[in-house]
Amino acid sequence: MRVYTVEPPALDALRNAGIDLILGTTNDDVAHLAASASNAAFWVQTNVKPYYPDVKIKYIAVGNELTGGAAQSIPAAMRNLNDALGTVGLGAIKVSTAVKMDVIANSFPPSGAVFAQPYMTDVAQILATIGAPLLANVYPYFAYLGNPGKISLSYATFQPGAPPLTDSGNRLVYTNLFDAMLDAMYAALEKAGAPGVRVVVSESGWPSAGGVAATMENARAYNQGLVDHVAHGTPKKPVPIEAYLFAMFNENQKTGEETERNFGLFQPTTKAPVYPINFAGSAAAAAAANRTHLRGSRRLHLRI
């Protein structure tokens, strides 16, 4: 699961549940954490120590999709938090940051991708040093929405029959957009001198209502396709992918585009499924192959 802020009732509910967790700092926290080691130490003492190890905090995400000048503080905040965790014996918790795809440029073909901002090279090198993954929010839906004339819906939603695309740089063949986007992130990491850094897909999903191609049929096709696909990896990295579906519930009170309120697997009031998703088949396939990185793929997006 993933939560974006420290909400004590949610964390208390997760005690002894055995559920791995991505715990987020807010974007407003990042500059404060970057400013001093003592700020980071206080954050860890206040927001991590009271819960760990009863709550299985696996990663701390320093901000989510932070952009502009504020993003320059991410590397310092990551260093300070990592040092603070190590000082109190919590070095098993890995510090990262969650980024969206626009941190890379030249994303197609995937082999041509590079990080668009210098701070991301610093992030990549920190991750390599501390042995943490990069958290990436990967949304083929938005890529399709931006270029429906060149991207087929079947290619974007894991459906059969989409013409495969070949990367001219390395001759790898792509049968779906998700793999191409994820391998672009890996290519950018390589160019930043961090070829060993793993990418965890910290968000992915498809809306079921409210806009272009936002239907229950397309949402189910994408999310079921993702659940079934992650055990197999990408053409560049044919190893299991750790991925988190966005989101557990439709966010009926969220502002903005109608699609933003319809990414959930469940209705927020009745808790009824928006459409059926089968997690069992994917988990069984992963177990049979002795692949341990396939998680439940269900991510909780809390809005209080």
N, C-alpha and C positions, 0 to 999 in steps of 0.2 A: 504494500500500500504506500501511498504518498500523501503527506499533508504539507500544506504550504506555510503554515505558521504554527507556533507552539500554542496549542489549545489544550489546557490541562484536562478537561473532561474527555477529550478524544484519546489523549495519551494514557490516562488512567484506565480507559476501557480496553486498551491494548495490552495492559499488564498481563504477562504470562499467557498471552494468546498464541505465541509462537509465530507471529506474522512479521516478516522483515519489513522495515520501514525506511522510506526516504523522508527525513525531517528537514523542512525548509526554514531558512531565515527569510524575513521579508526583504524586499528590495530596499526599503528605508534603513534596514539594519546594516547594509553592506559598507557604507562609508564609515559608520561608527565602528564596525569591527576592524576595518582597515586602519583606523586612526591610531590604535595602540594595542599592545599585547594585553594590557590589563582589561580593556574592553572585551576582548575575546575571551579572556579567562572568566570574567564575570558572566558572560553569556553561557559558557559551558557549565559553570557552577549552578546557574539558575535554571537552564533549560534542558540540560542533558543529564547531569549527575542525579537529579531526583528520580529519574525514570529508568536509566540504564543500570543493569542489564534486564530488568523485568520487561521493559519494552525493547524489542530487538532493533535498535536503531542501527541501520546498516550504512547509510550515507547521510551526510548533511549537505544539502544543496544551498550554496551561497547565492541567494537570489534566484529569480526565475525570469529568463528572457530580458535581462537588464541591457539597456542600450544607451548610446550617447556617452557623454562625459562621465556619467555615473559608473559605467562599466569599467572604467580604468581602475577603479578601486578593487575590483574582484581579486586580482592576484594577491594583493596585500592582505585582504580579508581571509583568503584561503590559507595563506601562510600562518597568520596569527591564530586562526581556529585550529589548524593542524597542530601547531606547537602547544596550544592550550590543552587539547585533548591528550597529547603525549605526556604532558606534565602531570596529569592526574591519572595516568594509566589507562586511558581510553583510546589508544592508538589503533585499535581494531576498527574503530569507526572511521570511514573514509570521507574526506572532504572533497567536494567537487562544486560545480556550478551547472545550472540548467540553461542551455542555450537553444535558440531556434535556428532554423536553417540559414537565415540571412547573415550568420557569422562567417559563412564561406562565400567565395566568389567563384565564377566559372564552374558551376556545379554540374554541367553536362558538356562532354562526357564525364562520368564520375572521376576518372583518373586525372582530369585537369583541375580539380578543385583545390583552392588555397584559402587560408584564412584571410578575411578582408581587413582585419584590424590587428596591429602589433600585439595588443594585450592578450590576444588569444594564443599567440606563440608562448607567452609567459605562462598562461594557464596550462597549455599542453605540457610544458616542461615541468611544472609543479606536479601535475598528475603522474608523469613518468617517474619522478623522484619519489613520490610517496606511495606509488602503487595503487592509485585510485582511477576509476573510470571517468570518462566525460559523460555527463548527462545531456542527452539531446532530445528535443521535442520534434518529432518527425511526423509531418502531416501531408501525405499525398493529396488529401482533399484540397488544401489551399494551393498546392502546386497545380492541380487540375483546374481549379477555379480561375487561376491566373492565366491559363493557356489552354482552354478546352479545344481549340482548333488543332493543336499539335499533340495533345495527350489524349489518348482514348480512355473512355470510362472503364473499360474492361482492364486495361493496363494499370489503372489507378486503384482498382478494387480487387485485385488478385483473381480476376475471372479468366477462364480459359479462352483461347482464341485471339488474344491480343498479339499483334506482330512483335516478335522480340527485337530488341535494340542491341547493337554491338558497340562496345566502347572502342573507338578507333585507337586509343592510346595503349590498351593492353589486351584487346581482342576478347574480353569477357563479354558474355551474352546475358542480357537482362530481360526477364519475362514479366517484371512488375516494377512499378515506380518506387515502392518502399525500398527495395534492395538498392536501386540506383542512388537514392538519396542517402541511405546509410553508408554506402561505399564511398560517396563523395566526402562524407565526414572523415572516413578513415584515410582517404587520400590527403586531405588537408592536415590531419595529424602527422602523417608521414613526412610531409614537406616542412612541418614545424619541428622536426627532429624527435617525434614521439611515436614511432611506429608500433610500440608495444602497448600503447594505451587502448583499453577496451572502451567501446561505446555502449552505454546503457540507454535504451529508448525510454526516457522518463515521461513522455506523453505520446500517444498516437490515438487516432480515432476518426470517426466520420459522423456528421450530424444526420439525424433521422427526419428532420423537418425544418422548414423555414427558409429555404433558398435553393439555388441551382444544384441539381443532383442530390439534394438532401432529402432522401426518402428512407423509409424503414428497410426497403429491399437493398438499397445500396449500402446503408449503414451495417446491416447484418452481413452482407457479402464481404465488406472490408474487414470488419472486426473478427468474423469467423475465419476469414482468410489469414489474418494476422496471427490469431491464436494457433492455427494449424501450421503456419509457416515458420514461427520463430525457432522451432527445434532444429531446423535445417541450416540456418545461417544465410549468408549472402554469397554471391559468386567470389568476392574477394576474401571474405572471412567465413568459410563454411563450418562455423561452429555455432552452438546454440546462442540465441539472443535473449538477453534479459529485457523484458518490455512491460510497460504499464499502460493499460487502456485508460483513455480519458473519455468518460469519467464514470464513476459509480452511479451518480444520479443526474437526471436532467436538472438544470439550475433555473427553476421557473422564476426566480427573482433577479436574475442577472440582467444587467443593462446591455445595450449594444444590439448587434444584429440578432435576428430571430434564431439563426442557426446556433449562436452561442448558448442558447438555452436548451439545446436539443442534442447534446453529445452523449447523454447518459445511457446506461444500460437499464436503469430502473426509474420509475416515476417517484418524485420526491415525497408525495403525500401518501399514496397507496402502497408504495414499495413494490408494485407489480412490475414485471419485466416489460420494457418497451418492445422488445422482440427477443426471441430465444437465441442464446449462445451456448454452445457445448464446449466446456473446458476439459471434459474427461478424456476425450480422444487424444488431444494434444499431450496431456500429461502422461497418458499411458505410452504414447509413442516415445516421449522423452525418456521415460523410465526404462523402456525396453532397450533403448540405445545407450543407457547409462549416461545420460546428459543431465547435468544437475543445475543448469542455469535457467531453465524455464520456470518462472515463478507463476503465481496464480494469475498474473496479468490484469488483476483488478485493482484499480487505483481510486482511492477515496479523495474527492475534492470537497473539502469542507467550506461551507459558506454559512457563517453564523449571523 
